[in-house]
Amino acid sequence: MHLNQMSWLRKVCRTFIITAVAGLAQFACADSETAAAWGPSIGTTAPLLSALDQDGKQQNLASLSSTNGLLFVFNRSVDW
């Protein structure tokens, strides 16, 4: 294949992938009743979590926080 043909093929593939993802994105939404009934609501205070770290030491939100604070991300399951 010539270099121009490969470049053109890459552009076609990239366009196809972007179009497919954009087209499927409209179906990627959760039922609002199901989403509202599952997990903590937005703005809810985080529960007191604690677990053992890789060294076997008990850690919690207070022990992990520093003067810069702590970023803790709750991620919902992909299976809504």
Secondary structure, DSSP 4 states (H G I P E B T S, - for coil): --HHHHHHHHHHHHHHHHHHHHHHHTT----HHHHHHSSPPTTPPPP--EEE-TTS-EEEHHHH-BTTB--------S--
